[in-house]
Amino acid sequence: MHRTMAAAATLVMLASASPASAQEPLESPPIPRRPIEAPPKASAAISLEEAVKRALARNPAAEIAAEEIHRAEALAKQVRAGWLPTLNANGTYTRLDDHRRLNGDPTGRIILAKDQLSANVQLNVPLVAPRQWVAHARSKENIDVARASRMDVRREVALAAARAYLTVIAQRRVLDSTQRALNTARAHEDFATTRFQGGVGNRLDSVRAAQERATADARVKNQLNALARAQEALGVILGEEGSVDASEDPSLGTPPSVQSAIDEAQVQRADIAAQRSRVEVARKTVRDNWVDYLPVLSAVAQPFYQDPPTFTTPRTGWQAQVVLQIPLFDGGLRYGVHEEREALEAQARSRLEGALRQARSEVRVAFEAMRRADQALVDARDAAKLAAEALELATIAYRAGATSNIEVVDAERRAQEAETAAAIAEDASRQARLDLLAACGRFPGGA
């Protein structure tokens, strides 16, 4: 029992390092000092407007959407060929084992020569082709659908670029707070080490301050990695080979009212416009079902050449035909096609209703999220100010010898956490405002 009490007393004396025992202080090993690392250098620092412009010009998704318009135009040309004239040249060479003679007499007249050459040019002109006309009209409307779909893709690309841009800003703010925390931890470590080496403090305070400095140093390095990843992600979205940095804190403007935002969303959003175009094309396709029952009239002209001529075919000549095709019975194919078109129209209308409902929901959720994010930002900033004040008071008290540095270390951690939380809350507020602008169709403007 006495041995235990003596050992405890010895530990207390070593930890406290009273002035009587501080005449021969323990030597503290020198702590290597490394400068605070600078943030990763990106290839360029651009504004939000420039970031969105580059993403719309170079992002693969935007490029694919642009090529989809070219594809729709090419399909329209293919459909148009169905009711335009066609001209084909044909040639045939025939080799028989022997001449074909009249009545099989070897000395009789040749009716089919052993070598025959025939050629013709055939012109086919559709005169009445209602199905092809209607199909061409629908194909041209599909070009408009592709353009509306491209606007929707551009909206998504612009929104992704803006989110990545704001993420870079948020990561830089968090990095700033961790670097300030590291500076504070280093200053506290220097003071605690100086006190210990001067025989006034104790080794426990010095070690505790060094541990907090090392923890802050690790946080800075982790945050540098996070910032580098965010810059690389922004570069990928913009179609750049390398990282891209954000040069400014963008102003996203004043949001509209709830009802005004809902009304705008149902008119201005690119995804809603694209879905409306699909519904309109499906409606017209169903409306034009009657053309499947109309006849098709075409004219065929064919000049020809035959060598050697035969009994029925002269050496040169021509022939012309007018061909009328009346669909009478096709096994029910047209009825099945009509039912399929009606089902596609119903699906398009259901998708439109779902998209409108989703847009209104996104507006309401975005408003609520923005309101709460703004309130959380105010609270987080107040908490950061109070935490900074608490750190200052704890530092003053420790330097005055009124308390140990454990209160300072705790205040440093709380101040760093509060400042980081304020940076995150600021990013959440900007992201919520961006979501609202996108939900009501105001972002991106003029995309």
C-alpha angles and dihedrals in degrees: 000000000000090000091054093050091048092052091049091050090051092052092050091050092050093048097046095043094200119207090259091060095036094079087092104031122191112260112251112216113243113262115224112239118216123181117248108267117248119238115269113277113241123206092246142000113220140171125256092252091053091046092054091046092052093046092052091049101042111019110114093229091056091046092050090050090052091051089050088064090053089050091052090050090050091051090051090055090050092052092046089057088068093074100032123092118271126206122197132178118210130189131183132187117192126193118193127190089242144344117291109230134194113276089352092282109153089216095040129107117293111245097172120028121222090239118043131179123189132172137173142173116222123201117192117190119183107218100178115019108152096165092053091047092053093044090053091051091052092047091055089051089051087062088061089049090052090051091051090048089051090054089053091051090048089052091054092046093049091048092050090049092050092049091050090047093052090046090058090052092049093049090050091051091051089048090053091053093048091049091051089049089051091051090050092048091050092050090050091048091051091051094047092047092048091051092049094048090047092055095247102097133040136250093246091064091047094050092044091052091048091051091052090049091052091049091051090048091054091049090054092052092048091049091049088057091049091051091049091052091049092051092049091049090053090050092052092052091049092050092244126145098234140010125317126204131211114243102191146024100249124223110226095192133231115317120232126243120278097255093042090051092050091050091048092048092057091053109028105037112108095217091054091049091050092051092049089054090053091050091051093050091048091049093052091047090056091044091056096053090112093070090071088073097053123103124249120228123192138166124223124196122184128179112190145189125209126186118215098018119232135212091270101030124055122210093262134009146118141238135198132199138184110210122199117192118191116186107222106160129359101172093266095301094133093050090053091048091051092051090049091052092050090050091050090051091051090049092050091051091049091051090050092051090048092049092050091048091048092049092052090047092050091052093051093045092046091053092050092045092049092050093050093042091054091050091047090050092055091049092046092051091049090050091050091052092049092047091051090050091049090051091051092050092047091050092050091049092049094049089049089054093242095123143010123264093252087087089051093050091049091048091049092054093046092048092050092047092048093049091048090049089052091052091049091047090051090053091048090053092051092045091050091051090049090050090053093050090049093046093055094043099250094116124101096024113214094000 
